[in-house]
Amino acid sequence: MTGLQRLPNGNTVVTNWVGHNNAGTPPHIIEITPDKKVAWSFVDRKMMKTASSIQILDTPADAIKGEVMH
């Protein structure tokens, strides 16, 4: 994992950068509930092989204040 953002509902969105040898195999973006269940995941192996960071734009967060982690 490289980037993450805690959402107002308590879930966490993470990006999964798995390194150079495994790029393109696991999901790129995953939202996880506080009880560690996957709410949804995003994979598009045709357009991208990996994701390193994310910021959900319709969720209040300020990367300068450390509310979005990379």
C-alpha positions as CSV (number, residue, x, y, z in Angstrom):
1,M,0.0,0.0,0.0
2,T,1.1,3.5,-0.7
3,G,-1.7,5.9,-0.4
4,L,-4.7,6.0,1.9
5,Q,-7.5,8.3,2.9
6,R,-9.9,7.9,5.8
7,L,-13.5,8.7,4.8
8,P,-16.2,10.3,7.0
9,N,-18.0,7.0,7.3
10,G,-15.0,5.4,8.9
11,N,-13.9,3.4,5.8
12,T,-10.4,3.7,4.4
13,V,-9.6,3.9,0.7
14,V,-6.1,2.5,-0.1
15,T,-4.0,2.3,-3.2
16,N,-2.1,-0.9,-3.8
17,W,1.3,-0.3,-5.4
18,V,2.8,-3.8,-5.3
19,G,6.2,-3.1,-6.7
20,H,7.8,-3.7,-10.1
21,N,7.6,-7.4,-10.3
22,N,3.9,-7.8,-9.4
23,A,2.4,-4.8,-11.1
24,G,-0.9,-5.5,-12.8
25,T,-1.9,-8.5,-10.7
26,P,-3.9,-7.3,-7.6
27,P,-6.6,-4.6,-7.3
28,H,-5.4,-1.0,-7.7
29,I,-7.8,0.7,-5.3
30,I,-9.7,-0.8,-2.3
31,E,-12.2,0.6,0.1
32,I,-12.1,-1.2,3.5
33,T,-14.7,-0.9,6.3
34,P,-13.7,-0.5,10.0
35,D,-14.4,-4.2,10.5
36,K,-11.9,-5.1,7.7
37,K,-14.4,-6.0,4.9
38,V,-13.9,-4.9,1.3
39,A,-16.6,-2.4,0.4
40,W,-15.4,-2.2,-3.2
41,S,-12.3,-2.5,-5.3
42,F,-11.1,-1.1,-8.6
43,V,-9.1,-2.9,-11.3
44,D,-8.4,-1.7,-14.8
45,R,-5.4,-3.8,-16.1
46,K,-5.8,-2.4,-19.6
47,M,-5.3,1.2,-18.7
48,M,-3.1,1.0,-15.6
49,K,-0.8,-1.4,-13.9
50,T,-0.6,0.1,-10.5
51,A,-1.8,3.1,-8.4
52,S,0.4,5.0,-5.9
53,S,-2.0,7.5,-4.3
54,I,-5.6,8.6,-4.2
55,Q,-7.7,11.5,-3.0
56,I,-11.5,11.2,-3.0
57,L,-12.4,14.6,-4.3
58,D,-16.0,14.8,-3.0
59,T,-14.8,14.0,0.5
60,P,-13.4,16.8,2.7
61,A,-9.7,16.1,3.2
62,D,-6.6,18.3,3.1
63,A,-3.4,16.6,2.0
64,I,-1.4,19.5,3.5
65,K,-2.9,18.8,7.0
66,G,-2.0,15.0,6.7
67,E,-5.6,13.9,6.0
68,V,-4.5,12.2,2.8
69,M,-1.5,9.9,3.3
70,H,1.1,8.9,0.7
